[in-house]
Amino acid sequence: MPEVQPNFARDWVEFYDPSNPAELYKCDLTWLTSNWECIYGNGCCGIDEDKPDAGCCSDGAYYSDEDDELRTMKVAQRLTPEMWQYFDEGQPKKGKGAMRISEVGLDGDRKTRKIDDSCIFLNRVGYERPGYTGTFGCVLHHLAQKEEIHFVETKPDVCWQLPIRRSFEQREMGDGTISVNVIGEYERLAWGDGGADFNWYCTSNTEAHVGKEPVYKSNKAELVALMGEAAYGALVEHCENRLEAIALAAATQNKRNLPLFIIHPATVAASK
């Protein structure tokens, strides 16, 4: 089905972090209670039509800061040639040198290195060699599965966060300003001009709104990492209250009365 139109209205909720009253959160309930799930390897078309098997890994991952790059470097040292297609290309030129997994992007920021026109950590479909037992997809994801940990611990920040977007708003309050933590959807428009060049994008496509659980549940680990346990607990309460109210309104067919709920249009279309 076609991609849903951008700029649709959304339901938001604001609350303070129970463990830190100075932290204000603004969360997109329309997104967080949607049925989106990652469908890489199961219908994902990829952001570049000529590289469908690359998913959203075509250009490599931009690091959030030096710590993010250092952490990724340390994780990469745990990879083996049996699981990583580009193991040799990622090794230091000298025995104790830095691994060759990074480069400077076109905008001057540091990112994971591109090799063969996609991220160095992306094992390609159909690759084979003696002793290689890996499979296609992100090898950092595979490492997390092998070590029975969550990929929040193995991937660069942008990779494990997507398509959840954490941003910050400045709001005037009295004589000062406060920073608002915004948790929402990393929709196509959030990428700026580059987003318009994507041939396909998952969050607004019905094909990806087939999850058995809403985003706030299926992406619990990511949300806890972004918000902390206490704030996540408050978010869960808001999400579950919303879903209960939606179910009650549907059961009573009381559609003319408030509250009105904005359901993610891709989730609506996927359920038809």
Secondary structure, DSSP 8 states (H G I E B T S, - for coil): -----SS----EEEEEETTEEEEEEEEEHHHHTS-----TTTT---SSTT-GGGTT-SS--B-SSHHHHHHHHHHHTT--TTT-TTHHHHS-SSTTS--S-EEE-TTS-EEE-EETTEETTEE-TT---TT----SEEHHHHHHHHHTS-GGGTS-HHHHHTTEEEEEEEEEETTEEEEEEEEEE--GGGGGGGGGG-S--STT-GGG---SS-HHHHTHHHHHHHH-HHHHHHHHHHHHHHHHHHHHHHHHT-TTSS------HHHHHHT-
